[in-house]
Amino acid sequence: MTTDSLWSARADIAQHSLTHFYGTAEPQFLNNSYPDAPGGNETFNYWWLAHVIEARLDAYERTGDQGWLDAAVAAYRNIIDRNGSLFNDYFDDMLWYAIAIVRLADATGDSGYLADAVAIWEHVRAFGWNDTLGQSLAWRKQQLYYKNTPANGPFAIVSCRLAERTGDARYLPVALAAFDWIERTLVDPSNGFVEDGINREENGRIDTQWRFTYNQGLYIGAAVELYHRTGDSSYLDRAARTAVTAIDELSTDGVFRAEGDGGDEGLFKGIFYRYAELLLRELPDDSDQAARIRGLIETSTDALVATSLDGDLLLAGNDWSVAPSGPIAYSTELSAILALEVRARVETRVPAARS
C-alpha cells in the first residue's frame, strides 16, 4: 500500500468510527459522548454538527463516494430539524453552519444552500455587528459587548467565500474589518499569538488565560482567505508566523497538548489542522514555515494512530500522545477525523476544494 492510500484508508476508518461509536437514531443523530450515559444528550451541539458536515465533505472530496455527500446533507438537515431554523443565539455557531453550507453548495451545485448561507450572514450582520470596542462581531445575542476571535474569525472566512461565490461587493469590507479588529485587538505583535476575547465581563479585559489552538486556526484561515481575495501576500506571512508560534507554544514533541476534557474544546485542534493545511498549500514547499507545519501534521497524526487505532476502528482522546480513556465527546473524535483528512491530503499533494 502506498503512503497516500494508507492515510486515505486511515481517514476512512476515522469517518466510519464516528458512526460506529456515536451514531444513533434520529432526531439525536449522534450521541454526544461514547459511551453514552443518562442525560448525556441533553445539550444540542449545533456547531459540532456543522463540523460533521465539513468532515463528511472532506471524505466526499477525497473519495468521490456519494455516500459521504449524503451523510453531509443528513447532518445539514439534522440541524434544521432539531433547531427549527437556521438561526440560534450564538453568532459563531451560525457562522460555522454557514461555512459548511457554502461547501455543500459547491459540492451539490444547489443554489438553495448558498441562499441559506447568505441568510445566516445577513442575520449575523444585522444582530451582532456593532461598534463596541471597534467595528466587529459580538459572540452572542445576550452579550453584544463581548467580542472574540471565535466570532470574528469565521465571519471573515465566510464573508470572503460569499464574496467569491456571489460577486457581491458587500462581503469583502466586512471580512477586512473583522480580520483587522482581531489583529489590532487580540494578536500579540511580537509573535502573532492570537488571544480568545475581550470585555466578557464588561471590564475591557482580554481573556489571556484561554490559549487555544482554535483561535490560531481561525486567524490563519481568515488570513488565507483574504490573501485569495486581495492578492496581498502579507496575509500569508502573518498566518505563517501565527502557525509557527502556535506549534511552539501549544505542542509538546510535535503533538498538541489536551485542551480541556472534551466538550467544545475537543474540536479546537481539528480546526487548526484544517486551516493550517490551507496555508500549507500556499507556502513554498522548501520554506521553514511549511516544514514546521508539515512536521506537526505528520508527527501528531502518527501519534494519533499509534494511540487510538485498533484494527478497523479509531477512538481518539483529547491527548493524542496517550491512549484514550473515559467518556469521549464526539467533538474530540471530529478533531481526529479532520486531522486525518488533512494528513491524507498532504500525502497525496493533490489540491482539494478550498475547505
Phi, psi and omega in degrees: 000132178289162182299318182292321179289329177298313182286331173295319178296322179292323175297320176300316179301316180297318179299312180294330181293328176301314179293317183299312186275330190242343185296141178207175184292155171296151006274353183297316174076302176226129173294145183292334180214163174230130354290152179294145181226155178305131181081358184291343182253019182292331180269131174268109185268077182309312188283335173298318180297326176301323179283336171298317177305310182295320179298315179294326176291326173303314180295320179297315180295326181286323189250335188075009183282118182302331181301325178288324176294319177299322179294323177295316179296321179298320178292320176302314182292326181296323177298313180298314183297319184275328182274332180090347178193182176288336198256149168219196186272349186253118184293324179294319176305309183298324182289325174297321177296317180298318178301315179296321182293323175300319178294324175297319177299317179298317186288326186258338187074012182271112182292343177298325177295316180298323177298322176297316180297319177297318180299319177296315180302314181296321179296313180297316180298320183288322189258342187241343184275124181207177186266001179300123182061024182101148182307119185186175185258136174286164180283317181209166186295331182276353181222067184291350178272346185264120184242142180206170176295320180301337175267314187284331177297304179294334177294319177296317182297308183290329177296318177298317183290324176290325175300317181292316185285327187256336186075007182282130186285351185282343188278315187299317178301326177292317178301314180297317181293317180296316179294316180299321179297314177303312185296317181288329192258324193234359181259128177290117183294344183279333184215356178085007179292137186254122178278169189279302186197178184216146171072025181299325180253022179057036179238007179074008184276140174274136182277076183287350180285344182258095183254091191247143171302326182309310184293324178295318180296320180295316178297317178299313181298317179295320180296318179296317179297320179291327172300316180296325183277332186248338185077006182276108185289349177296334176297322178292321179299316181293319179297318181295320178298315179296320180299314181294319178298319178300317179298316180296319189273332193242000181240158174229123180054039174080014178228130177297138176289157179299142177243092183078194185249027183111220183059212180302323183298336180300333182274347194299312185288333175300323178292321175301313182301317181303310187277333173296324178291325175297321176295317182303324179298333186265345183273149173302136183302329185266010181282152178298321181295318178298320180296321179293316181293314178300318180299317177298313181302314183290312183296317184287323178286330171300315179295319179302312181295320182297325184262342193236344182273127179227094182066241182261020179225151177223123176234116188260146171263186180280338176245110186284355179275352179226161179295146180291152177209156177074178175300137183237125179289149180288344171299321179294318177296324178298319178302318178296318178298312181300318180293320180289326174295321176298314180300319178298319179292319180297320181292324180280332184055026174261119182301126173268170173301140180304128189224000000 
